[in-house]
Amino acid sequence: MNESQISVRYAKALFQSASEQRILDRVNKDMELLSSTCKLEDFQYMLVVPTLQPSQKIKLLASIFEKHFTKIALSMMDLVVKNKREAYLPGIARNFMDFYRKEKGISKATLVTAQQVDESAMESIRALIRKAYDSEVELTSSV
């Protein structure tokens, strides 16, 4: 089974469970935090280091996230680590956020400019896109 299928399956299961419990917004915040944490070099290393046992990784993840995550997100991470799939956590978070955006009708866009754009201009552009495509917009900028 390839990486994409594994990540999608875990993300879909988490999404369905969060939807049933009506905590999609909260779990999406958890996945945003997980996604940004997965970009840290030390965290990436901890996920793939072979000398750490799954029980040790579960304890580390719990100590990092237990104050910030919902129980369902912590349970998903425990399951992923127990199944030795922790390397897929970034993909699971990314796929969950994609499912969330699709459910909420949120479009994702990136504005590329030659100079830094102030927040009022970003809000104006966001409003134009929102009106043109009749959907919410998650707008990021890149210089």
C-alpha positions as CSV (number, residue, x, y, z in Angstrom):
1,M,0.0,0.0,0.0
2,N,1.5,3.3,-0.9
3,E,1.9,6.3,1.3
4,S,-0.9,8.3,-0.2
5,Q,-3.5,5.6,0.5
6,I,-2.3,5.1,4.1
7,S,-2.4,8.8,4.9
8,V,-5.8,9.2,3.2
9,R,-7.4,6.3,5.1
10,Y,-6.3,7.5,8.5
11,A,-7.3,11.0,7.7
12,K,-10.7,9.9,6.4
13,A,-11.3,7.8,9.5
14,L,-10.4,10.7,11.8
15,F,-12.5,13.1,9.7
16,Q,-15.6,10.8,10.0
17,S,-15.1,10.4,13.7
18,A,-14.7,14.1,14.3
19,S,-17.7,14.8,12.2
20,E,-19.9,12.4,14.1
21,Q,-18.8,14.0,17.4
22,R,-19.3,17.5,15.9
23,I,-15.8,18.6,16.7
24,L,-14.4,19.1,13.2
25,D,-13.3,22.7,13.8
26,R,-11.3,21.7,16.9
27,V,-9.7,18.6,15.3
28,N,-8.8,20.7,12.3
29,K,-6.9,23.1,14.6
30,D,-5.1,20.0,16.0
31,M,-4.1,18.9,12.6
32,E,-2.8,22.4,11.7
33,L,-0.7,22.3,14.9
34,L,0.5,18.7,14.0
35,S,1.3,19.8,10.4
36,S,3.4,22.8,11.6
37,T,5.2,20.6,14.2
38,C,6.0,18.0,11.6
39,K,8.0,20.6,9.8
40,L,10.5,20.8,12.7
41,E,13.7,18.9,12.0
42,D,13.9,17.4,15.5
43,F,10.3,16.2,15.4
44,Q,10.9,14.6,12.0
45,Y,13.9,12.8,13.4
46,M,11.9,11.5,16.5
47,L,9.3,10.0,14.2
48,V,11.7,7.9,12.2
49,V,14.5,7.1,14.7
50,P,14.6,3.3,14.9
51,T,16.0,3.2,18.5
52,L,12.8,4.6,20.1
53,Q,10.2,2.0,20.8
54,P,6.6,2.8,19.9
55,S,5.7,3.1,23.6
56,Q,8.4,5.7,24.0
57,K,7.2,7.6,20.9
58,I,3.6,7.6,22.3
59,K,4.8,9.0,25.6
60,L,6.8,11.7,23.8
61,L,3.8,12.6,21.5
62,A,1.5,12.7,24.5
63,S,3.8,15.0,26.4
64,I,4.0,17.3,23.4
65,F,0.4,17.4,22.5
66,E,-1.9,16.3,25.4
67,K,-2.6,19.9,26.6
68,H,-3.4,21.1,23.0
69,F,-5.1,18.2,21.3
70,T,-8.6,16.6,21.5
71,K,-8.8,13.0,22.8
72,I,-9.7,11.8,19.4
73,A,-6.6,13.3,17.8
74,L,-4.4,11.8,20.5
75,S,-6.0,8.4,20.1
76,M,-5.4,8.6,16.3
77,M,-1.7,9.4,16.9
78,D,-1.5,6.5,19.4
79,L,-3.0,4.1,16.8
80,V,-0.7,5.4,14.1
81,V,2.4,4.9,16.2
82,K,1.3,1.4,17.5
83,N,0.9,0.4,13.8
84,K,4.4,1.8,13.1
85,R,3.0,4.3,10.7
86,E,4.3,7.5,12.4
87,A,6.1,8.6,9.3
88,Y,2.7,9.2,7.8
89,L,1.6,11.8,10.4
90,P,2.4,14.8,8.1
91,G,0.4,13.3,5.3
92,I,-2.5,12.4,7.6
93,A,-2.6,16.0,8.9
94,R,-2.5,17.4,5.4
95,N,-5.2,15.1,4.1
96,F,-7.5,15.8,7.1
97,M,-7.1,19.6,6.4
98,D,-8.0,19.0,2.7
99,F,-11.1,17.1,3.7
100,Y,-12.0,19.9,6.2
101,R,-11.6,22.6,3.5
102,K,-13.7,20.7,1.1
103,E,-16.4,20.1,3.7
104,K,-16.5,23.8,4.7
105,G,-16.2,25.1,1.1
106,I,-12.9,26.8,1.7
107,S,-10.6,27.4,-1.3
108,K,-6.9,27.7,-0.9
109,A,-4.9,30.3,-2.8
110,T,-1.4,31.8,-2.8
111,L,-0.7,35.4,-3.8
112,V,2.8,35.8,-5.3
113,T,4.0,39.4,-5.4
114,A,7.3,41.3,-6.0
115,Q,6.9,43.2,-2.7
116,Q,5.3,42.5,0.7
117,V,1.6,43.2,0.7
118,D,0.0,44.8,3.8
119,E,-2.9,43.1,5.6
120,S,-5.6,45.5,4.3
121,A,-4.6,44.7,0.7
122,M,-4.7,41.0,1.5
123,E,-8.2,41.4,2.9
124,S,-9.3,43.2,-0.2
125,I,-7.9,40.5,-2.4
126,R,-9.5,37.9,-0.2
127,A,-12.9,39.6,-0.6
128,L,-12.5,39.8,-4.4
129,I,-11.8,36.1,-4.6
130,R,-14.6,35.2,-2.1
131,K,-17.0,37.2,-4.3
132,A,-15.7,35.8,-7.6
133,Y,-15.8,32.1,-6.6
134,D,-18.6,32.3,-4.0
135,S,-16.5,30.5,-1.4
136,E,-14.3,31.2,1.6
137,V,-10.6,31.6,0.9
138,E,-7.5,30.6,2.7
139,L,-5.1,33.1,1.2
140,T,-1.3,33.0,1.8
141,S,1.2,35.3,0.3
142,S,4.7,34.8,-1.1
143,V,7.2,37.4,-2.1
